[in-house]
Amino acid sequence: MASKTNPFTFLQQVRSETAKVTWPSRRETMISTLMVFVMVFFAAIFFFAADQLMGWLIGLVLNAGV
């Protein structure tokens, strides 16, 4: 079982690790955000089309017995 670290040591370790992080630039963040929105848009279009197609096919199958 690991020994407990006191809060002061823990905060020093967190600060040390945070200093090692390479943060993205504003431009990189904007491009990534734009790409997420584009992919969400295309995914929404795809799932809407798939839902419409499945609904249409199920409607054909259910109405075939009438």
ChimeraX commands (.cxc) that place a marker at each C-alpha (Angstrom):
marker #1 position 0.00,0.00,0.00 radius 0.5
marker #1 position 1.40,3.40,-0.97 radius 0.5
marker #1 position 2.15,5.89,1.77 radius 0.5
marker #1 position 0.12,9.07,1.90 radius 0.5
marker #1 position 1.68,12.29,0.67 radius 0.5
marker #1 position 1.09,15.45,2.64 radius 0.5
marker #1 position -0.89,18.18,0.84 radius 0.5
marker #1 position 2.08,20.56,0.47 radius 0.5
marker #1 position 4.22,17.90,-1.23 radius 0.5
marker #1 position 1.29,16.91,-3.42 radius 0.5
marker #1 position 0.78,20.50,-4.60 radius 0.5
marker #1 position 4.51,20.82,-5.35 radius 0.5
marker #1 position 4.35,17.65,-7.46 radius 0.5
marker #1 position 1.26,18.91,-9.30 radius 0.5
marker #1 position 2.95,22.22,-10.07 radius 0.5
marker #1 position 6.07,20.40,-11.28 radius 0.5
marker #1 position 4.05,18.12,-13.60 radius 0.5
marker #1 position 1.93,21.01,-14.89 radius 0.5
marker #1 position 5.10,22.85,-15.90 radius 0.5
marker #1 position 5.98,19.91,-18.19 radius 0.5
marker #1 position 2.71,20.17,-20.15 radius 0.5
marker #1 position 2.93,21.51,-23.69 radius 0.5
marker #1 position -0.18,23.63,-24.07 radius 0.5
marker #1 position -1.67,24.13,-27.55 radius 0.5
marker #1 position -1.49,27.55,-29.15 radius 0.5
marker #1 position -4.62,29.60,-29.76 radius 0.5
marker #1 position -4.46,28.72,-33.47 radius 0.5
marker #1 position -4.18,24.97,-32.75 radius 0.5
marker #1 position -7.14,25.19,-30.37 radius 0.5
marker #1 position -9.27,27.04,-32.93 radius 0.5
marker #1 position -8.45,24.54,-35.70 radius 0.5
marker #1 position -9.20,21.57,-33.43 radius 0.5
marker #1 position -12.50,23.14,-32.36 radius 0.5
marker #1 position -13.49,23.79,-35.97 radius 0.5
marker #1 position -12.64,20.21,-36.93 radius 0.5
marker #1 position -14.80,18.89,-34.08 radius 0.5
marker #1 position -17.76,20.98,-35.28 radius 0.5
marker #1 position -17.27,19.79,-38.87 radius 0.5
marker #1 position -17.12,16.14,-37.81 radius 0.5
marker #1 position -20.20,16.53,-35.59 radius 0.5
marker #1 position -22.07,18.09,-38.52 radius 0.5
marker #1 position -21.19,15.20,-40.85 radius 0.5
marker #1 position -22.01,12.62,-38.17 radius 0.5
marker #1 position -25.40,14.28,-37.60 radius 0.5
marker #1 position -26.14,14.22,-41.35 radius 0.5
marker #1 position -25.09,10.57,-41.58 radius 0.5
marker #1 position -27.20,9.43,-38.62 radius 0.5
marker #1 position -30.20,11.46,-39.82 radius 0.5
marker #1 position -29.97,9.82,-43.25 radius 0.5
marker #1 position -29.51,6.35,-41.72 radius 0.5
marker #1 position -32.52,6.91,-39.45 radius 0.5
marker #1 position -34.68,8.06,-42.36 radius 0.5
marker #1 position -33.62,5.09,-44.48 radius 0.5
marker #1 position -34.26,2.58,-41.70 radius 0.5
marker #1 position -37.66,4.14,-40.99 radius 0.5
marker #1 position -38.58,3.93,-44.66 radius 0.5
marker #1 position -37.45,0.28,-44.92 radius 0.5
marker #1 position -39.29,-0.72,-41.77 radius 0.5
marker #1 position -42.38,1.06,-43.08 radius 0.5
marker #1 position -42.18,-0.95,-46.30 radius 0.5
marker #1 position -41.85,-4.23,-44.41 radius 0.5
marker #1 position -44.72,-3.47,-42.02 radius 0.5
marker #1 position -47.03,-2.26,-44.80 radius 0.5
marker #1 position -46.24,-5.27,-46.99 radius 0.5
marker #1 position -48.51,-7.48,-44.91 radius 0.5
marker #1 position -51.55,-5.23,-45.39 radius 0.5
marker link #1:1,2 radius 0.2
marker link #1:2,3 radius 0.2
marker link #1:3,4 radius 0.2
marker link #1:4,5 radius 0.2
marker link #1:5,6 radius 0.2
marker link #1:6,7 radius 0.2
marker link #1:7,8 radius 0.2
marker link #1:8,9 radius 0.2
marker link #1:9,10 radius 0.2
marker link #1:10,11 radius 0.2
marker link #1:11,12 radius 0.2
marker link #1:12,13 radius 0.2
marker link #1:13,14 radius 0.2
marker link #1:14,15 radius 0.2
marker link #1:15,16 radius 0.2
marker link #1:16,17 radius 0.2
marker link #1:17,18 radius 0.2
marker link #1:18,19 radius 0.2
marker link #1:19,20 radius 0.2
marker link #1:20,21 radius 0.2
marker link #1:21,22 radius 0.2
marker link #1:22,23 radius 0.2
marker link #1:23,24 radius 0.2
marker link #1:24,25 radius 0.2
marker link #1:25,26 radius 0.2
marker link #1:26,27 radius 0.2
marker link #1:27,28 radius 0.2
marker link #1:28,29 radius 0.2
marker link #1:29,30 radius 0.2
marker link #1:30,31 radius 0.2
marker link #1:31,32 radius 0.2
marker link #1:32,33 radius 0.2
marker link #1:33,34 radius 0.2
marker link #1:34,35 radius 0.2
marker link #1:35,36 radius 0.2
marker link #1:36,37 radius 0.2
marker link #1:37,38 radius 0.2
marker link #1:38,39 radius 0.2
marker link #1:39,40 radius 0.2
marker link #1:40,41 radius 0.2
marker link #1:41,42 radius 0.2
marker link #1:42,43 radius 0.2
marker link #1:43,44 radius 0.2
marker link #1:44,45 radius 0.2
marker link #1:45,46 radius 0.2
marker link #1:46,47 radius 0.2
marker link #1:47,48 radius 0.2
marker link #1:48,49 radius 0.2
marker link #1:49,50 radius 0.2
marker link #1:50,51 radius 0.2
marker link #1:51,52 radius 0.2
marker link #1:52,53 radius 0.2
marker link #1:53,54 radius 0.2
marker link #1:54,55 radius 0.2
marker link #1:55,56 radius 0.2
marker link #1:56,57 radius 0.2
marker link #1:57,58 radius 0.2
marker link #1:58,59 radius 0.2
marker link #1:59,60 radius 0.2
marker link #1:60,61 radius 0.2
marker link #1:61,62 radius 0.2
marker link #1:62,63 radius 0.2
marker link #1:63,64 radius 0.2
marker link #1:64,65 radius 0.2
marker link #1:65,66 radius 0.2
view
